[in-house]
Every structure is written in C-alpha cells, then in structure tokens.
C-alpha cells in the first residue's frame, strides 16, 4: 500500500482510538439526549434533549450559530429569524457565511469554533464540488470534527400534502461519522482508485444503542438494521452483529434486518412496514432521501445531527436548492421544522410547539403551499401566513402578562 494511504489510515486510527473507547462507555449518556414529550397526534415530535446545558446564554437568551450554506440556505435562515421574532423565541443568531466558495481552512475553523462555543447550530446545506478531487466536503468535516455521530430524519405523512402513500411515520437513524464518508481515497496506479470504508464495533454499537433508546423513548415497536452483509461480510457484517448484540438488551422491541437494495425497493412499494431504521452512513443518506420523497419531498423534512456535546439542525435531505435561489419559490417548511426541533432541544418547548402548529395549519388546513407541493404560493407568502397565525397567540401572552403585572400592584 502506498505511503500516503498508510499515513491516512494511521492518522484516522490514532485520532479516533480515544473517542472509540469513550463511545462505548458513553452510550448510557446518549440515552439522556432523548426527550419524551407527548403532543397531540397532528403535531410532529422530533425532539431530543441535551445531556449538558452548556449553551451560550446572555440575559436569559440563547445564542445559536447560523451557518448560511449555499442555494436557498441564507434566505430560509433569514425567514427563521423573522418567525422567531414574532413567536418571541429567546434566541439570538451568530451568523457565519460558509458555502462552497468559502472553503478555506480558516472559514471552517471559525464555524467549528462557533458551534463549540454555542453548543448548537442551525445550518443551510453546503455544496460539495464533486468535480474537484481535492475538495473536502465541509458538511462531512463539521460532522466528524464535532463528532455528530447520529443523524435523525423523521418522515411522517402530512395532512393536505398529496402523496402516493398515506399514514407513513418512519424514523431513519444513520451513523454519521464513518463508513464510505471516511475520505480515504487514493490512486494506486493511473486508472485504479482505492476507497476505504471504515466500520468500527464501537461506533456501530453506539448508533445501535442510540436507535433502540430513541425507539424506546418514543414508544416505537420495531427497529430494522439496514446493511449489505451478504457481500461486505466483514464491514457490514460487523455493523449487523453489533446491532444484534444491542437488540438483545431490548426484548420489548422487535428487531429485524434487511439488505439495503431490498430495503430501497420495499420503501417505495410497502413503506408502512417500517418503523425505526438504523444503518451505516451511505445507506442512511440514500434511504432518507427516498423516504423524504414519499411524504412530500426535500422541502418538508427536517433533520438533526446529534453528538455528545453538540447538535446541528438542518433540512433532512441536505439539499441546497441551488436552482431555486432568489426565485422566492423554495419551501420553508423543512427549515422551520428543523428550527422547532432545535428549540425543543434547548428546552424552549412552548415556542417550538407554537411555531410547529402554525406551520402545519398553514400547510395542511389553509393549503398555502409552494410549487413543489402543487401550490402557487411564494416562499414569502407562506412565511407571512405562518407569522399571521402566530401573532394572535403571542399577543394573548402579552395581555396575560400585563394582567399578571397589574394584579401584583
């Protein structure tokens, strides 16, 4: 094996050995990151809860890092800020411009330091240049350097959104830091590329434990591990075996496994059979996008990336929406719901529920929808309708507060 590849593998193992050891002992801490808050059936519950309340707070307000991303990311984040203002959410944003054109190490370092300082971020997707071999995905760099080991995408049918399948409620949990995304590629000789897929028992066990705890906390009945162990018998075989061992600790939750190509076919033909799915990195990326397409597409699905110490929220399919930039037609639902998940995560559950209910009312009852859902509304019209629904609710808070102050005199 060529020397550069040897050094890459050595550096990977050296840098992760400590965290891999800690991850096994820390799996019990992961379970503390799940929030079991019951809401009405028509309101989505994607929530998690942090293990440590180590967020930047000044004057009773929480500071959140906002990473702009490419495409429609900056405009959608600006709409989130506007909705938060009308909802009275006690959140201030530290805005950082980061996109495919600002790919220098200093920009990435500033973004990572900001998330480490604030503990939490809301993010637009950053495009990766696949035609430049030396270009590293900043999305992957953020996830690995912050050790955001779990990606959660919750796909649920939305009333008023016409789709082929109805009554879907599927949770996809993806290992977020290894697998095919390890960035270990090397051209051995011209025309021959070696690409290493890294699977470890520690991280496989950690994501399996997280998936079962998530299922237990949210009252789910079945966890399915997705793999290709019939071909990749060592790598995917290790992932599957790790999941089986964890499953033995949860006798009340049914466990099954499915080969990824069959799972893809089953997802588009009989998706109702799935409950919670846990899988390695690449399979999770593919199946999350397939499932998002079944419930309305990339514009309506939020996503979250969870670690032991940090969390980053974004749209579930990680699409930049470059073709919609500046056209006022992007669907703001996914980013707004991701921001609600973020509010739940930092403990502002009342504000999260307020915004989520208004988003769903506008989308499902008022049927004010963007073109991707068959509607004719602009992005701004959807956001304005959400704000108009929020205003009377927050004004009633002010009236109640004024009355309470008056009664104390």
Residue pairs with C-beta under 8 A, 6 or more apart in sequence:
2 186
2 188
4 186
5 184
5 186
5 194
5 196
8 184
8 186
9 184
9 196
12 182
12 184
12 198
16 200
19 147
20 200
20 202
20 203
21 202
23 149
23 202
23 203
23 205
23 206
24 202
24 205
24 206
26 206
26 308
27 205
27 206
27 209
27 210
29 51
29 308
30 51
30 150
30 206
30 209
30 210
30 213
30 308
31 209
31 210
31 213
31 217
32 49
32 51
33 48
33 49
33 50
33 51
33 306
33 308
34 48
34 49
34 213
34 214
34 217
34 218
35 47
35 48
35 49
35 217
35 344
35 345
36 217
36 218
37 45
37 47
37 344
37 349
38 45
39 45
39 353
42 159
42 360
42 364
43 353
43 356
43 357
43 360
44 154
44 156
44 337
44 356
44 360
45 218
46 152
46 154
46 302
46 304
46 337
46 340
46 341
46 344
47 341
47 344
47 345
47 349
47 352
48 152
48 304
48 306
48 311
48 341
48 344
48 345
49 344
49 345
49 347
50 119
50 311
50 345
50 346
51 308
51 309
52 309
53 347
54 119
54 309
55 62
55 63
55 118
55 119
55 120
55 346
56 62
56 63
56 117
56 118
56 119
57 63
58 92
60 90
61 90
61 91
61 92
62 90
62 91
62 92
62 120
62 346
62 348
63 91
63 92
63 93
63 94
63 118
64 91
64 92
64 93
64 94
64 118
64 120
64 121
64 122
64 342
64 346
65 93
65 94
65 96
65 111
65 114
65 115
65 117
65 118
65 120
65 121
65 122
66 77
66 81
66 93
66 94
66 95
66 96
66 121
66 122
66 123
67 96
67 98
67 111
67 121
67 122
67 123
67 124
67 126
67 142
67 312
68 74
68 77
68 95
68 96
68 97
68 98
68 99
68 124
69 98
69 99
69 123
69 124
69 125
69 126
69 314
69 320
70 99
70 100
70 124
70 125
70 126
70 127
70 320
70 322
71 124
71 125
71 127
71 319
71 320
71 321
71 322
71 323
71 324
71 325
72 124
72 320
72 321
72 322
72 324
72 325
72 330
73 99
73 123
73 124
73 125
73 126
73 320
73 321
74 97
74 124
75 325
75 326
75 330
75 379
76 124
76 330
76 332
76 335
76 379
77 93
77 95
77 122
77 124
77 335
79 332
79 335
79 336
79 379
79 383
80 122
80 332
80 335
80 336
80 339
81 93
82 383
82 387
83 336
83 339
83 355
83 383
83 386
83 387
83 390
84 91
84 339
84 351
84 355
86 387
86 390
86 391
86 394
87 351
87 354
87 355
87 390
87 394
88 351
88 394
88 397
89 343
89 348
89 351
89 355
90 348
90 351
91 343
91 348
93 122
94 114
94 118
96 107
96 110
96 111
96 114
98 107
98 108
98 111
98 126
98 138
99 126
99 127
100 126
100 127
100 128
100 129
100 138
103 135
103 136
103 138
108 138
108 141
108 142
111 138
111 142
112 142
112 145
112 146
114 121
115 121
115 142
115 146
115 310
115 312
116 146
116 310
119 309
119 310
119 311
120 310
120 311
120 312
120 313
120 342
120 345
120 346
121 310
121 311
121 312
121 313
122 312
122 313
122 314
122 335
122 338
122 339
122 342
123 142
123 312
123 313
123 314
124 314
124 315
124 320
124 335
125 139
125 314
125 315
125 318
125 319
125 320
126 137
126 138
126 139
126 320
127 320
127 322
128 135
128 137
128 138
128 139
128 140
129 135
136 183
137 181
137 183
139 318
140 181
140 183
142 148
142 312
143 151
143 176
143 177
143 305
143 312
144 177
144 181
146 307
146 309
146 310
146 312
147 177
147 307
147 308
147 309
147 310
148 176
148 177
148 305
148 306
148 307
148 310
148 311
148 312
149 175
149 176
149 177
149 203
149 206
149 207
149 210
149 306
149 307
149 308
150 173
150 174
150 175
150 176
150 207
150 210
150 305
150 306
150 307
151 172
151 173
151 174
151 175
151 176
151 284
151 288
151 303
151 304
151 305
151 306
152 171
152 172
152 173
152 174
152 214
152 303
152 304
152 306
153 171
153 172
153 174
153 288
153 291
153 292
153 301
153 302
153 303
153 316
153 317
154 170
154 171
154 172
154 301
154 302
154 316
155 168
155 169
155 170
155 171
155 172
155 288
155 291
155 292
155 294
155 295
155 301
155 316
156 168
156 169
156 170
156 295
157 163
157 165
157 166
157 167
157 168
157 169
157 295
158 295
158 296
158 300
158 360
158 363
158 364
159 360
159 364
159 365
160 363
160 364
160 365
160 367
160 369
161 295
161 296
161 300
161 363
161 364
161 369
161 373
162 373
162 374
163 294
163 295
163 296
164 294
165 271
165 272
165 294
167 272
168 271
168 272
168 291
168 294
168 295
169 275
170 271
170 274
170 275
170 276
170 277
170 291
171 214
171 215
171 218
171 220
171 275
171 276
171 277
172 277
172 279
172 284
172 287
172 288
172 291
173 207
173 210
173 211
173 214
173 276
173 277
173 278
173 279
173 284
174 207
174 278
174 279
174 280
174 281
174 283
174 284
174 285
174 288
175 203
175 204
175 207
175 239
175 278
175 279
175 280
175 281
175 284
176 281
176 284
176 305
177 203
177 281
178 198
178 199
178 200
178 203
178 280
178 281
179 197
179 198
179 199
179 280
179 281
179 282
180 195
180 197
180 280
180 281
180 282
181 281
181 282
182 196
182 197
182 198
184 195
184 196
184 198
185 193
185 194
185 195
185 196
186 193
186 194
187 193
187 194
188 194
197 232
197 235
199 235
199 236
199 238
199 239
199 280
200 238
201 238
201 242
204 238
204 239
204 242
204 243
204 280
205 242
205 245
205 246
207 278
208 225
208 242
208 243
208 245
208 246
208 247
208 278
209 246
210 306
211 223
211 276
211 278
212 223
212 246
212 247
212 249
212 250
212 253
214 220
214 276
215 221
215 222
215 223
215 250
215 253
215 275
215 276
216 250
216 252
216 253
220 253
220 275
220 276
221 253
221 254
221 275
222 253
222 254
222 255
222 256
222 274
222 275
222 276
223 243
223 247
223 250
223 253
223 254
223 255
223 256
223 275
223 276
223 277
223 278
224 255
224 256
224 257
224 258
224 263
224 274
224 275
224 276
224 277
224 278
225 239
225 240
225 243
225 244
225 255
225 256
225 257
225 258
225 277
225 278
225 279
226 257
226 258
226 259
226 260
226 263
226 277
226 278
226 279
226 280
226 283
226 284
226 287
227 236
227 237
227 239
227 240
227 257
227 258
227 259
227 260
227 279
227 280
227 283
228 236
228 259
228 260
228 261
228 283
229 236
229 237
229 239
229 240
229 257
229 259
230 259
236 280
239 280
240 257
243 255
243 257
243 278
244 255
244 257
247 253
247 255
258 266
260 279
260 283
260 286
260 287
263 277
263 283
263 287
264 286
264 287
264 290
266 273
266 274
267 274
267 287
267 290
267 291
267 294
268 290
268 294
271 291
271 294
277 284
277 287
279 287
285 318
288 303
288 316
288 317
289 298
289 317
292 298
292 300
292 301
292 316
292 317
295 301
296 372
296 373
297 331
297 372
297 373
298 315
298 316
298 317
298 319
298 321
298 334
299 315
299 330
299 331
299 332
299 333
299 334
299 370
299 372
299 373
300 331
300 333
300 334
300 337
300 363
300 373
301 315
301 316
301 317
301 334
301 337
302 313
302 314
302 315
302 316
302 334
302 335
302 337
302 338
302 340
302 341
303 313
303 314
303 315
303 316
303 317
303 318
303 338
304 311
304 312
304 313
304 314
304 338
304 341
304 342
304 345
305 311
305 312
305 313
305 314
311 342
311 345
313 338
313 339
313 341
313 342
313 345
314 335
314 338
315 334
315 335
315 338
316 334
316 338
317 334
321 330
324 330
328 378
328 379
328 380
329 370
329 371
329 372
329 378
329 379
330 370
330 379
331 369
331 370
331 372
331 373
331 379
331 382
332 370
332 379
332 382
332 383
333 359
333 363
333 382
336 355
336 359
336 386
337 356
337 359
339 355
340 352
340 353
340 355
340 356
340 359
341 352
343 349
343 351
343 352
343 355
344 352
354 390
354 393
354 394
355 386
355 390
358 386
358 389
358 390
358 393
359 386
361 389
362 368
362 382
362 385
362 386
362 389
363 369
363 373
363 382
366 385
367 375
368 375
368 377
368 381
368 382
368 385
369 375
369 376
369 377
369 382
370 377
370 378
370 379
370 382
377 385
